[in-house]
Amino acid sequence: MRVLVIEDEQRLAEYLRKGLSENGYVVDIAHDGIDGKHLAVNGDYALVVLDVMLPGIDGFGVLKAIRESKDTAVLMLTARDRVEDRVKGLQQGADDYLVKPFAFSELLARLQALTRRGVRVSGDDATTFRLGELVLDLARRKASREGRRIDLTAKEFTLLALLMRRQGEVLSRTVLAEQVWDINFDGDTNAVEVAIRRLRAKMDDPFDKKMLRTVRGMGYVLEAPSA
């Protein structure tokens, strides 16, 4: 799941990048309102963590631009603790509000709560994906097939979520590398192939009917098993 953090305090931004990445998110950072607005409006993000006090354009201005174009879930993050500011943010379309200083565990719980409440995530209203007997619960970070639990690492879960979100679509190695690992694809890098092989071993190999298919020279596609 891809998250945009718009925060001008570089140490805090990097702290959030590290913590969210360790929990399976792919994180982009913007350090001012101008870049943040551009990325939020033009990018494909499941969630935006948005500071209020930003150079260039403040958080309320960025929030307004987001709401004029999409329904991305927005958690506002600020040092301000006045009730008026919290009310203003919520009235303008923020989904939640967290005051600094905060515990990272609370931030993570609030982001997960936004998903559970059914806030639109990357154009999808549901928080559970189903493809045949394969089920992926984004909120609880659980996967199963034919009722059998599939234990996945954070990256494997993110990879499967992307494949299920775009089921039936052939995704290139470049797309997978950018969306799951947040890296530009290098022909010498085999991270995608290794992850696909491990994911296939867990969610495909134990079953008679296969779902994760390699399209030679193009990429990978997740499809419902044929009857």
ABEGO torsion letter per residue (X at the ends): XBBBBBBABAAAAAAAAAAAAAAGBBBBBBABAAAAAAAAAABBBABBBBBABBBGBBAAAAAAAAAAABABBBBBBBABABAAAAAAAAAAGBABBBBOBBBAAAAAAAAAAAAAAGBBBGGBABABBBBEABBBBAAAGBBBBGGBBBBBBAAAAAAAAAAAAABGBBBBAAAAAAAAAGBBBBAABAAAAAAAAAAAAAAAAABABBABBBBBGAEBBBBBBBX
